[in-house]
Amino acid sequence: MAEQRSKEGMQKKLEYIADYNKAAYDRVELKIVKGAKAQYKAVADAYGLSLTALFVTAVDEYIQRHQK
């Protein structure tokens, strides 16, 4: 019985997190050449970043450099 309540509680928590993420963030999907992910992940790890943080930082820096 306690296990069932635990599963229900976990399900509600996951639903809450999914709802929050949907409301708070935009989602972008990238398609990259097979094998490139490992290379990007190694770079991100070397700088202590997640892949998302690496890509966002790179795009932000690109925009800064190329703004007129």
C-alpha positions as CSV (number, residue, x, y, z in Angstrom):
1,M,0.0,0.0,0.0
2,A,2.8,2.4,0.9
3,E,4.6,1.5,-2.3
4,Q,1.4,2.5,-4.3
5,R,1.3,5.9,-2.6
6,S,4.9,6.4,-3.3
7,K,4.4,5.6,-7.0
8,E,1.5,8.0,-7.1
9,G,3.5,10.7,-5.4
10,M,6.4,10.3,-7.8
11,Q,4.0,10.4,-10.8
12,K,2.5,13.7,-9.5
13,K,6.0,15.1,-9.0
14,L,7.0,14.2,-12.5
15,E,3.8,15.7,-13.9
16,Y,4.5,18.9,-12.0
17,I,8.0,19.1,-13.3
18,A,6.9,18.5,-16.9
19,D,4.2,21.2,-16.6
20,Y,6.7,23.6,-15.1
21,N,9.3,23.0,-17.8
22,K,6.6,23.4,-20.5
23,A,5.6,26.8,-19.1
24,A,9.0,28.1,-18.3
25,Y,11.2,26.9,-21.2
26,D,11.2,26.8,-25.0
27,R,12.4,23.6,-26.5
28,V,14.8,23.4,-29.4
29,E,15.8,20.1,-31.1
30,L,19.2,19.8,-32.9
31,K,20.1,17.2,-35.4
32,I,23.8,16.7,-35.7
33,V,26.1,14.3,-37.6
34,K,26.4,10.9,-36.0
35,G,29.4,10.9,-33.7
36,A,29.5,14.7,-33.2
37,K,27.7,14.5,-29.9
38,A,30.6,12.8,-28.2
39,Q,33.0,15.6,-29.4
40,Y,30.6,18.3,-28.2
41,K,30.1,16.6,-24.9
42,A,33.9,16.3,-24.4
43,V,34.2,20.1,-24.9
44,A,31.3,20.8,-22.6
45,D,32.8,18.6,-19.9
46,A,36.2,20.2,-20.3
47,Y,34.6,23.6,-19.4
48,G,32.3,22.2,-16.8
49,L,29.2,22.8,-18.9
50,S,26.2,20.8,-20.0
51,L,25.6,20.4,-23.7
52,T,22.7,22.8,-23.4
53,A,24.9,25.4,-21.7
54,L,27.6,25.0,-24.3
55,F,25.2,25.5,-27.2
56,V,23.5,28.5,-25.6
57,T,26.8,30.1,-24.8
58,A,28.1,29.6,-28.3
59,V,24.9,31.0,-29.9
60,D,24.9,34.0,-27.5
61,E,28.6,34.7,-28.3
62,Y,27.9,34.4,-32.1
63,I,25.0,36.9,-31.8
64,Q,27.1,39.4,-29.9
65,R,29.9,39.2,-32.4
66,H,27.6,39.6,-35.4
67,Q,25.2,42.2,-34.3
68,K,25.3,45.4,-36.3
